[in-house]
């Protein structure tokens, strides 16, 4: 930590702004005040610049601001924006679904997104390191790192599937258009409901035997060669080769940090928008497209009376923005300290929501076309999840002129959507661990190689004959309730342990503007209550996973819960470790555990009693002191100004750590004839206790 002294005395009339010795990082002034008969007078101060170890080594920053924005957008806008939001919107009353979705986005999604960006940017560390603001909760950081690692085990497999489809599309005839392939079963049929030879039970009843469905399950997954999760078989060499290519792409995108990943996202984050635009222009010209779009947007406000609609909206907001994975914290930690993270939060969350909504037009224009082509209702072709993008959409594309070209374009979009989201998850793991363990920081390239290889080896279980069962199990348990639990503890830790007031001060130091009352209320009350609601709902509505008609055995469900609880257990395990490793009595241990690390020096001197208070209480205490009346409350000074929340019952003096703007705002506490003046060039010895 670098320090420079400054003299602050009782001067005559003008308050001069403090000179900042370094524009990088937050500045604080440690004040030692002495209580006198006529009030409080300032005797000395020390200007300090608190830095993390990584800051001291000139932490890497994004090459350009746009690199950061594209990285955040690329991570947040993923495959779920294409396969889940449009389906939920259609399922839950069409346009009426936008009411709860936008409401939850504004009162919870945006505040949580903003909170994570600010948390990472101010502390300039990964998901674990930022918890120096409340050491006992550092386990939350390890929770989100572990969840991101779990997600990488199966998310990379989706990209490998897309890559397999991409290679298969470079043919004159797409392999999923007929039943004459070696992998097709005798039950495969090109006929659909509405055709002369088809049944009338609907597409959902026959998709198991369509060429597109058999290509995915038998040609790509080889699911017919497995009887369940206890019969996985060997990895398929084609999918393994695709997985190797995915891992190579990820490694060379991440090995040099944000300097390389910031360039890759120029392609991976922008390409999906080009392709979505092309698909939309093609889709709206298809017969039946208008019917599909009308079904997507049809408004049924009576559905808002159903609890399931609000539950779907709440969970979609939580998962669509990507909060709780540590990615936003990791990305923003590489920002310049003065970056406007508030504007970034508004821009990126708005783009994410608009992308989700716009993708619905693309999806439902093609679904309307499929429904008309096979003379079935829209409801019979509307699906979400992998079935939409690997069965229904490829089948629709196969019926178009120049189908191979459209298939190549579509799967390039899926590839780029997946790659930048996978990059974000990997960066969360890498940044979170190298910031916590400095030895790893010196060997980032080697550690990145270790992480991607470990991910590859465990992903091999998902490319076996029965790999789809492992995929489904991980998808169901790895990032469900556990990620919601992590975000809930994170929100409580920032708003209630660290304090909304201090967090707002941190943001003001970075952006020059204090968050409004709206944001502070959301962080303090609305967002935690919202997250608690979603966590409870996710537990109450939990259903065991299944794949089609396959029901997982009890041991598989037990394994899934082990995976889910292993990440959540990081919070109490680390809290117990931290508490037991601290010296002193129970109260002293508790004080050190919940006090920001930069304030531990105050605890060492025994001068910190609590971190609460209000300006009105301060003035009341002052009035009681001057009138000679006894006051039961400990002396509080400038309780609404961040570190001014520190109080003491010491009869002669107290110590607090304030920022420069807070000092200037506190002049009403000084003698009326006294004012502050900063003289950074001069020094004055710090007053002894």
Residue pairs with C-beta under 8 A, 6 or more apart in sequence:
1 48
1 49
1 50
1 51
2 22
2 49
2 51
3 46
3 47
3 48
3 49
4 21
4 47
4 49
4 680
5 46
5 47
5 682
5 683
5 684
6 18
6 29
6 45
6 46
6 47
6 678
6 679
6 680
6 682
6 683
6 684
7 44
7 45
7 679
7 682
7 683
7 684
8 31
8 42
8 44
8 45
8 676
8 677
8 678
8 679
8 684
9 42
9 677
9 684
10 41
10 42
10 670
10 671
10 673
10 674
10 675
11 674
11 675
11 676
11 677
12 675
13 675
14 675
14 677
15 664
15 667
15 675
15 676
15 677
16 677
16 678
17 660
17 678
18 27
18 29
18 47
18 660
18 678
18 680
19 678
19 680
20 27
21 47
21 49
21 680
22 49
23 337
23 338
24 55
24 337
25 49
25 50
25 51
25 55
25 124
25 337
26 49
26 50
26 122
26 337
26 506
26 509
26 510
26 659
27 47
27 48
27 49
27 509
27 659
27 660
28 47
28 48
28 49
28 50
28 598
28 643
28 657
28 658
28 659
29 45
29 46
29 47
29 48
29 657
29 658
29 659
29 660
29 663
30 45
30 46
30 48
30 655
30 656
30 657
30 686
31 42
31 44
31 45
31 655
31 656
31 657
31 658
31 663
32 43
32 44
32 45
32 653
32 655
32 686
32 687
33 40
33 41
33 42
33 43
33 637
33 653
33 654
33 655
33 656
34 40
34 41
34 43
34 652
34 653
34 687
35 635
35 652
35 653
35 654
36 671
38 671
39 622
39 669
39 670
39 671
40 637
40 669
40 670
40 671
41 670
41 671
41 674
42 670
42 674
42 676
43 687
44 684
44 685
44 686
44 687
45 663
45 684
46 686
47 680
50 598
52 59
52 123
52 124
52 125
52 129
52 132
52 435
53 438
54 124
54 125
54 129
54 435
54 441
55 124
59 124
59 333
59 334
60 257
60 258
60 259
60 334
61 258
61 334
61 335
61 336
62 68
62 71
62 258
62 262
62 334
62 335
63 258
63 259
63 262
63 263
64 262
65 339
67 258
67 262
67 263
67 265
67 266
68 258
68 262
68 331
68 332
68 334
68 335
68 339
68 344
69 344
69 347
69 348
70 262
70 265
70 266
70 269
70 270
71 258
71 261
71 262
71 265
71 269
71 331
71 420
71 423
71 424
72 328
72 331
72 344
72 348
73 269
73 348
73 351
73 352
74 265
74 268
74 269
74 420
74 421
74 423
74 424
75 322
75 327
75 328
75 331
75 420
75 421
75 423
75 424
75 425
76 320
76 321
76 322
76 348
76 349
76 352
77 269
77 272
77 351
77 352
77 355
77 356
77 417
77 421
78 322
78 417
78 418
78 421
79 158
79 389
79 414
79 417
79 418
79 421
80 319
80 320
81 320
81 352
81 355
81 356
81 359
81 417
82 359
82 362
82 363
82 388
82 389
82 414
82 417
83 363
83 384
83 385
83 386
83 388
83 389
84 316
84 320
84 384
84 385
85 316
85 320
85 356
85 357
85 359
85 360
86 296
86 356
86 359
86 360
86 363
86 364
86 384
87 363
87 382
87 383
87 384
87 388
88 97
88 312
88 313
88 316
88 384
89 95
89 97
89 98
89 101
89 296
89 357
89 360
90 295
90 296
90 360
90 364
90 378
90 382
91 97
91 312
91 382
92 303
92 306
92 308
92 309
92 312
92 313
93 299
93 300
93 301
93 302
93 303
93 304
93 309
94 295
94 296
94 297
94 298
94 299
94 300
95 297
95 298
95 299
96 299
96 300
96 301
96 303
96 304
96 309
97 303
97 309
97 312
97 313
98 357
99 304
100 304
100 309
100 310
100 313
100 314
101 313
101 316
101 317
101 353
102 353
103 313
104 313
104 314
104 317
104 530
105 317
105 349
105 353
107 522
107 526
107 527
107 530
108 314
108 317
108 318
108 522
108 526
108 527
108 530
108 531
109 317
109 318
109 320
109 321
109 323
109 349
110 345
110 346
110 349
111 519
111 522
111 523
111 526
111 527
112 321
112 323
112 487
112 491
112 527
112 531
113 321
113 323
113 328
113 345
113 348
113 349
114 341
114 342
114 345
114 346
114 519
115 491
115 494
115 503
115 523
115 527
116 323
116 328
116 329
116 332
116 490
117 328
117 329
117 332
117 341
117 344
117 345
118 332
118 341
118 342
118 503
118 506
118 507
118 510
119 130
119 133
119 329
119 332
119 494
119 503
120 126
120 130
120 328
120 329
120 330
120 331
120 332
120 333
120 335
121 332
121 333
121 335
121 337
121 339
121 341
121 510
122 337
122 506
122 507
122 509
122 510
123 129
123 130
123 132
123 133
123 333
124 333
124 337
125 132
125 333
125 435
125 436
126 141
126 145
126 326
126 329
126 330
126 333
126 428
126 431
126 432
126 433
126 434
126 435
126 436
127 140
127 141
127 142
127 144
127 145
127 326
127 329
127 330
127 428
127 431
127 432
128 138
128 141
128 142
128 145
128 432
128 433
128 435
128 436
129 141
129 432
129 435
129 436
130 141
130 329
130 333
131 137
131 138
131 140
131 141
131 493
132 138
132 596
132 597
132 598
133 493
133 494
133 497
133 498
133 596
133 597
134 493
134 497
134 498
134 593
134 594
134 595
134 596
135 578
135 592
135 593
135 594
135 595
135 597
136 497
136 574
136 575
136 578
136 579
136 593
136 594
137 489
137 490
137 493
137 497
137 571
137 575
138 574
138 578
139 570
139 571
139 572
139 573
139 574
139 575
140 486
140 489
140 490
140 493
140 570
140 571
141 326
141 432
141 436
142 432
142 570
142 574
143 482
143 485
143 486
143 489
143 567
143 568
143 570
143 571
144 324
144 325
144 326
144 428
144 432
144 483
144 486
144 490
145 326
145 428
145 429
145 432
145 433
146 566
146 567
146 570
147 324
147 325
147 478
147 479
147 482
147 483
147 486
147 567
148 325
148 326
148 327
148 425
148 426
148 428
148 429
149 425
149 429
149 451
149 455
150 474
150 478
150 479
150 563
150 567
151 325
151 425
151 474
151 478
151 479
152 422
152 425
152 426
152 429
152 455
152 459
153 455
153 458
153 459
153 461
153 462
153 474
153 478
154 459
154 462
154 470
154 471
154 474
154 475
154 478
155 418
155 421
155 422
155 425
156 243
156 246
156 247
156 250
156 418
156 422
156 455
156 456
156 459
157 239
157 243
157 459
157 462
157 463
157 467
157 471
158 386
158 418
159 246
159 414
159 415
159 418
159 419
159 422
160 239
160 242
160 243
160 245
160 246
160 459
160 463
161 220
161 239
161 242
161 386
161 390
162 411
162 414
162 415
162 418
163 242
163 245
163 246
163 411
163 415
164 220
164 238
164 239
164 242
165 220
165 390
165 394
165 407
165 411
165 414
166 408
166 411
166 412
166 415
167 242
168 174
168 175
169 404
169 407
169 408
169 411
170 404
170 408
171 404
172 404
173 404
174 394
174 397
174 398
174 403
174 404
174 407
175 181
175 215
175 219
176 211
176 212
176 214
176 215
176 216
176 219
176 394
176 395
176 398
177 211
177 398
177 403
178 190
178 211
179 188
179 189
179 190
179 211
179 214
181 211
181 215
181 219
183 214
183 215
183 218
183 219
183 222
184 211
184 214
184 218
185 209
185 214
185 218
185 224
187 208
187 209
188 209
188 210
188 211
188 214
189 197
189 198
189 206
189 209
189 210
190 210
190 211
191 197
191 198
192 198
192 203
192 206
192 210
192 373
192 374
192 376
193 199
193 200
193 201
193 202
193 203
193 205
193 206
193 374
193 375
193 376
193 380
194 200
194 373
194 374
194 375
194 376
195 374
198 206
198 374
199 205
199 206
202 376
202 377
202 380
203 370
203 374
203 376
203 380
203 381
204 380
204 381
204 383
207 213
207 387
207 391
207 392
208 217
208 548
210 391
210 395
211 395
212 391
212 392
212 394
212 395
212 398
213 391
215 394
216 386
216 390
216 391
217 223
217 224
217 468
218 224
220 238
220 239
220 390
221 236
221 465
221 467
221 468
222 233
222 236
222 465
223 465
223 466
223 468
225 233
225 465
226 232
226 233
226 464
226 465
226 466
226 469
227 466
228 466
228 469
228 550
228 553
229 466
229 469
229 470
229 473
229 552
229 553
229 556
230 553
231 465
231 466
232 461
232 464
232 465
232 466
232 467
232 469
232 470
233 464
233 465
233 466
234 464
234 465
235 460
235 463
235 464
235 467
236 463
236 464
236 465
236 467
239 463
239 467
240 460
240 463
243 456
243 459
243 460
243 463
244 456
246 419
246 422
247 452
247 453
247 455
247 456
249 419
250 419
250 422
250 423
250 426
250 452
251 448
251 449
251 452
252 260
253 260
253 261
253 264
253 419
253 423
254 260
254 261
254 423
254 426
254 427
254 430
254 448
254 452
255 444
255 445
255 448
255 449
256 444
256 445
257 334
257 444
258 331
258 334
258 427
261 423
261 427
264 419
264 420
264 423
265 420
265 423
267 416
268 416
268 417
268 419
268 420
268 423
269 416
269 420
271 412
271 413
271 416
272 413
272 416
272 417
273 355
275 409
275 410
275 412
275 413
276 355
276 358
276 359
276 362
276 413
278 409
279 362
279 366
279 406
279 409
279 410
279 413
280 358
280 361
280 362
280 365
282 400
282 406
283 289
283 361
283 362
283 365
283 366
283 369
284 290
284 293
284 361
284 365
286 365
286 366
286 368
286 369
287 369
287 372
287 373
288 368
288 369
288 370
288 371
288 372
288 373
289 365
289 366
289 368
289 369
290 368
291 368
291 371
291 372
291 378
292 364
292 365
292 366
292 367
292 368
292 369
292 371
292 378
293 361
293 364
293 365
293 368
294 368
295 364
295 367
295 368
295 378
295 382
296 360
296 361
296 363
296 364
303 309
304 310
311 534
311 537
311 541
314 530
314 533
314 534
314 537
315 534
315 537
315 538
318 324
318 483
318 484
318 487
318 531
318 534
319 479
319 483
320 352
320 353
320 356
321 349
321 352
322 328
322 421
322 424
323 487
324 483
324 484
324 486
324 487
324 490
325 424
325 425
325 428
325 479
325 483
326 428
326 429
326 431
326 432
327 424
327 425
327 427
327 428
329 428
330 424
330 427
330 428
330 430
330 431
330 432
331 424
331 427
332 339
332 341
332 344
333 431
333 435
335 341
337 510
338 510
338 511
338 512
339 510
339 511
340 511
341 507
341 510
341 511
342 507
342 511
342 513
342 515
363 388
363 393
364 378
364 382
366 393
366 396
366 397
367 378
367 381
367 382
367 392
367 396
368 378
369 396
370 381
370 392
370 395
370 396
371 377
371 378
371 380
371 381
373 399
374 381
381 392
383 391
383 392
389 414
393 410
394 407
394 410
397 403
397 406
397 407
397 410
398 407
400 406
426 448
426 451
426 452
426 455
429 451
430 444
430 447
430 448
430 451
433 440
433 447
434 440
434 441
434 444
434 447
435 441
440 447
461 467
461 470
462 468
462 470
462 471
462 474
464 470
468 547
469 547
469 550
469 552
469 556
472 545
472 546
472 547
472 552
473 545
473 552
473 556
473 559
473 560
474 563
475 545
476 545
476 560
477 545
477 560
477 561
477 563
477 564
478 563
478 564
478 567
480 538
480 564
481 535
481 538
481 539
481 542
481 564
481 568
482 564
482 565
482 567
482 568
484 531
484 534
484 535
484 538
485 535
485 568
485 571
486 567
486 568
486 571
487 531
488 528
488 531
488 532
488 535
489 571
491 523
491 527
491 528
491 531
492 528
494 500
494 503
494 523
495 503
495 523
495 524
495 527
495 528
496 524
496 528
497 594
498 596
499 611
499 642
499 645
500 520
500 523
500 524
501 640
501 641
501 642
501 645
502 596
502 611
502 642
502 643
502 645
503 523
504 514
504 515
504 519
504 520
504 642
505 514
505 641
505 642
505 643
505 659
505 662
507 513
507 514
507 515
508 514
508 515
508 659
508 661
509 659
544 551
544 552
544 557
545 552
545 557
545 560
546 552
552 560
575 593
578 593
579 589
579 590
579 593
582 588
582 589
582 592
582 593
583 589
584 592
588 603
591 603
591 608
592 600
592 603
595 602
595 603
595 608
595 611
598 657
599 608
599 643
599 646
599 657
602 608
602 646
602 655
602 657
605 655
605 689
607 646
607 648
607 650
607 654
607 655
607 689
608 646
608 647
608 648
609 634
609 646
609 647
609 648
609 649
610 634
610 645
610 646
610 647
611 645
611 646
612 639
612 645
612 647
613 636
613 639
613 640
613 644
613 645
613 647
614 639
614 640
615 638
615 639
615 640
617 633
617 636
617 639
618 636
618 637
618 638
618 639
618 669
620 631
621 631
621 633
621 635
621 636
622 669
624 630
624 631
625 631
625 635
634 647
634 648
634 649
635 647
635 648
635 649
635 654
636 647
637 644
637 647
637 654
637 656
637 666
637 669
638 644
638 656
638 658
638 662
638 665
638 666
638 669
639 645
639 647
641 658
641 662
641 665
641 666
642 658
642 659
642 662
643 656
643 657
643 658
643 659
643 662
644 656
644 658
644 662
644 666
646 654
646 655
646 656
646 657
647 654
648 654
648 655
653 687
653 689
658 666
660 678
663 676
664 676
667 674
667 675
667 676
670 676
